[in-house]
Amino acid sequence: MTLPLTVSDEVRALAPGLTHLAIEAHGLVNGPSTEASSALLDDAARRLAVRLDGRAPHEDPHMAAWRAVYTAFGSKPSRTRNSAEALARRALADGGLPRINLLVDLYNAVSVARLIPVGGEDLDRVEGGMRLVRATGQEDFVTVAGGAETVEHPDAGEVVWCDGAGVTCRRWNWRQGPRTRLTEETTSGVFLLESLAPMPVPEVAAAGAELAELLEKFSPGARVEVRAPESAG
């Protein structure tokens, strides 16, 4: 069964240049980071450096577009960066990219190399479909603070991903909740790639194809379905 994914009219109005692509995969094999996945992250950092050619990540036109959208829904983009910019900054820093687990390493590598936000959700933990909406401020976002589970609420007007149980990711793609994140036990996942103009749609499709190829390589026999990019213009 294909996971329903919808983008609200309010988000489409806020970001008419939005394109999103989903990859649904079953029969995945996850586990701790490996030498191979670590090498992919190192290579992604090198690809990023070539792409930026001496610029800071926020100076890239695609990242500038994300900053403008974050500002439009009331977030400060220098404090709450989109996931691709945040990863890019870490990739260029001395400590480099974090090693999380095999599947997260794969999509982080594509995100950094191509400077496009990519997220992954455990399909077995998603309740119902997923929706990209502007929050009312009453939705529940279950997270962990100080080692204890706590419930936060997004700001009114904030762009969030939700499922039937609440918010799965705050400030569009800034902070994912622990409930649906990919763990070492994950066997089915959905991966979301999101871009804004001026990134060309074929570039989004190429990023999706690269991630699908990596999923098939690292999980032989997995069933991987790439949906066609959907534009909100």
C-alpha positions as CSV (number, residue, x, y, z in Angstrom):
1,M,0.0,0.0,0.0
2,T,1.3,3.4,-1.0
3,L,1.5,5.9,1.9
4,P,-0.7,8.9,1.2
5,L,1.2,12.2,1.1
6,T,-0.5,15.6,0.8
7,V,0.5,19.2,0.7
8,S,-2.0,21.7,2.0
9,D,-3.2,24.7,-0.2
10,E,-1.7,27.0,2.5
11,V,1.7,25.6,2.1
12,R,1.4,25.6,-1.7
13,A,0.6,29.3,-1.5
14,L,3.5,30.0,0.8
15,A,6.0,28.1,-1.4
16,P,4.8,28.0,-5.0
17,G,8.2,26.8,-6.2
18,L,8.0,23.6,-4.0
19,T,8.7,20.2,-5.6
20,H,8.7,17.1,-3.5
21,L,9.6,13.5,-4.4
22,A,8.9,10.4,-2.3
23,I,10.7,7.1,-2.3
24,E,8.9,4.2,-0.6
25,A,11.0,1.1,0.3
26,H,10.2,-2.2,1.9
27,G,12.6,-5.1,2.9
28,L,15.3,-2.7,4.0
29,V,18.2,-3.8,6.1
30,N,19.4,-1.2,8.6
31,G,22.1,-1.3,11.2
32,P,25.1,0.7,12.6
33,S,27.1,2.9,10.2
34,T,29.6,1.0,8.2
35,E,32.9,1.8,6.5
36,A,31.0,2.0,3.2
37,S,28.3,4.4,4.5
38,S,31.0,6.5,6.2
39,A,32.9,6.7,2.9
40,L,29.7,8.0,1.2
41,L,29.4,10.8,3.8
42,D,33.1,11.8,3.2
43,D,32.5,11.8,-0.5
44,A,29.4,13.9,-0.1
45,A,31.4,16.5,1.8
46,R,33.9,16.6,-1.0
47,R,31.1,17.0,-3.6
48,L,29.5,19.7,-1.5
49,A,32.8,21.7,-1.4
50,V,33.1,21.5,-5.2
51,R,29.4,22.6,-5.5
52,L,29.8,25.6,-3.2
53,D,33.2,26.6,-4.6
54,G,34.2,28.7,-1.6
55,R,30.7,30.0,-0.7
56,A,29.0,29.4,2.6
57,P,26.0,27.0,2.4
58,H,23.5,29.8,2.9
59,E,24.9,31.7,-0.1
60,D,23.8,28.9,-2.4
61,P,20.6,30.0,-4.3
62,H,18.6,26.9,-3.2
63,M,19.5,27.5,0.4
64,A,18.7,31.2,0.1
65,A,15.2,30.2,-1.2
66,W,14.7,28.0,1.8
67,R,15.8,30.8,4.1
68,A,13.2,33.1,2.5
69,V,10.4,30.5,3.0
70,Y,11.4,30.0,6.7
71,T,11.2,33.7,7.2
72,A,7.8,33.8,5.5
73,F,6.3,31.4,8.1
74,G,7.9,33.1,11.1
75,S,11.1,31.2,11.7
76,K,14.5,32.7,12.0
77,P,16.6,30.8,9.3
78,S,19.9,31.7,11.0
79,R,18.8,29.9,14.1
80,T,16.5,27.2,12.8
81,R,18.1,26.1,9.5
82,N,16.6,23.7,7.0
83,S,18.0,20.2,7.3
84,A,20.2,20.5,4.2
85,E,21.9,23.7,5.3
86,A,22.4,22.4,8.8
87,L,24.1,19.2,7.5
88,A,26.2,21.2,5.0
89,R,27.6,23.4,7.8
90,R,28.5,20.3,9.7
91,A,30.1,18.6,6.6
92,L,32.4,21.6,6.2
93,A,33.3,21.9,9.8
94,D,36.2,20.1,11.5
95,G,34.1,17.4,13.0
96,G,32.4,16.5,9.8
97,L,29.1,14.7,9.3
98,P,27.6,12.5,12.1
99,R,27.3,8.8,11.6
100,I,23.8,7.8,12.7
101,N,22.9,4.5,11.2
102,L,23.2,2.9,7.7
103,L,19.9,4.2,6.3
104,V,20.3,7.7,7.7
105,D,23.8,7.9,6.4
106,L,22.6,7.1,2.9
107,Y,20.0,9.9,2.8
108,N,22.3,12.4,4.6
109,A,24.9,11.7,1.9
110,V,22.5,12.6,-0.9
111,S,21.2,15.6,1.0
112,V,24.7,17.0,1.5
113,A,26.1,16.2,-1.9
114,R,23.1,17.7,-3.8
115,L,22.2,20.4,-1.2
116,I,18.6,19.3,-0.9
117,P,16.6,18.5,2.2
118,V,16.0,14.8,2.6
119,G,14.1,13.0,5.4
120,G,13.3,9.4,6.3
121,E,10.4,8.0,8.2
122,D,9.7,4.5,9.5
123,L,6.6,3.4,7.7
124,D,5.6,1.0,10.4
125,R,5.5,3.9,12.9
126,V,3.6,6.4,10.7
127,E,-0.1,6.5,11.5
128,G,-2.3,7.0,8.5
129,G,-1.1,9.4,5.8
130,M,1.4,12.2,6.1
131,R,0.4,15.9,5.5
132,L,2.5,19.0,5.1
133,V,0.4,21.8,6.7
134,R,0.6,25.1,8.4
135,A,0.1,24.4,12.1
136,T,-2.7,25.8,14.3
137,G,-0.4,25.7,17.3
138,Q,-2.4,23.0,19.1
139,E,-0.8,19.9,17.5
140,D,1.3,17.6,19.7
141,F,5.0,17.1,18.9
142,V,6.5,14.4,21.1
143,T,10.2,14.8,21.6
144,V,12.9,14.2,24.2
145,A,14.4,16.9,26.3
146,G,16.9,16.3,29.2
147,G,16.5,12.6,28.7
148,A,12.8,12.6,29.2
149,E,9.9,12.5,26.8
150,T,8.1,15.8,26.5
151,V,5.3,17.3,24.4
152,E,5.8,20.5,22.5
153,H,3.5,22.5,20.3
154,P,4.5,24.2,17.0
155,D,4.0,27.9,16.6
156,A,0.8,28.9,14.8
157,G,1.5,29.2,11.1
158,E,4.6,27.1,11.3
159,V,5.0,24.5,8.5
160,V,5.0,21.0,9.8
161,W,4.7,17.4,8.7
162,C,2.0,15.5,10.5
163,D,0.5,12.1,10.6
164,G,-2.6,10.8,12.4
165,A,-0.9,10.9,15.8
166,G,0.6,14.4,15.6
167,V,3.6,16.3,14.3
168,T,6.4,14.2,12.8
169,C,8.8,17.1,11.9
170,R,8.8,20.7,13.0
171,R,9.6,23.8,11.0
172,W,9.2,21.9,7.8
173,N,12.4,19.8,7.9
174,W,14.2,21.3,10.8
175,R,13.6,18.8,13.6
176,Q,12.3,15.3,13.3
177,G,10.4,13.6,16.2
178,P,11.8,10.4,17.6
179,R,8.5,8.5,17.1
180,T,8.9,7.9,13.4
181,R,12.7,8.2,12.9
182,L,14.6,5.4,11.2
183,T,16.2,3.1,13.7
184,E,18.4,0.0,13.3
185,E,15.2,-2.1,13.4
186,T,13.5,-0.3,10.5
187,T,12.6,-2.5,7.6
188,S,10.2,-0.2,5.7
189,G,10.7,3.5,5.1
190,V,9.5,6.6,3.2
191,F,12.1,9.1,2.1
192,L,11.1,12.7,1.2
193,L,13.2,15.0,-1.0
194,E,12.0,18.6,-1.0
195,S,13.2,21.5,-3.2
196,L,12.3,25.0,-4.0
197,A,12.9,27.1,-7.1
198,P,15.5,27.8,-8.5
199,M,16.5,24.1,-8.2
200,P,15.4,22.4,-11.5
201,V,12.9,19.5,-11.2
202,P,15.3,17.2,-13.1
203,E,17.9,17.8,-10.4
204,V,15.4,16.6,-7.8
205,A,14.6,13.5,-9.9
206,A,18.4,12.8,-10.1
207,A,18.8,13.1,-6.4
208,G,15.9,10.6,-5.9
209,A,17.4,8.2,-8.4
210,E,20.7,8.3,-6.6
211,L,19.1,7.6,-3.2
212,A,17.0,4.8,-4.7
213,E,20.1,3.2,-6.2
214,L,21.9,3.4,-2.8
215,L,18.9,1.8,-1.0
216,E,18.9,-1.1,-3.5
217,K,22.7,-1.5,-3.2
218,F,22.8,-1.5,0.6
219,S,19.5,-3.6,1.0
220,P,19.7,-6.2,-1.8
221,G,16.2,-7.4,-2.6
222,A,14.4,-4.4,-1.2
223,R,11.3,-3.2,-3.1
224,V,12.0,0.5,-3.9
225,E,9.4,2.7,-5.5
226,V,10.3,6.2,-6.7
227,R,7.3,8.5,-7.2
228,A,7.4,11.2,-9.9
229,P,8.3,14.6,-8.6
230,E,5.2,16.7,-7.6
231,S,5.3,20.4,-8.0
232,A,3.2,22.9,-6.0
233,G,3.3,25.6,-8.6
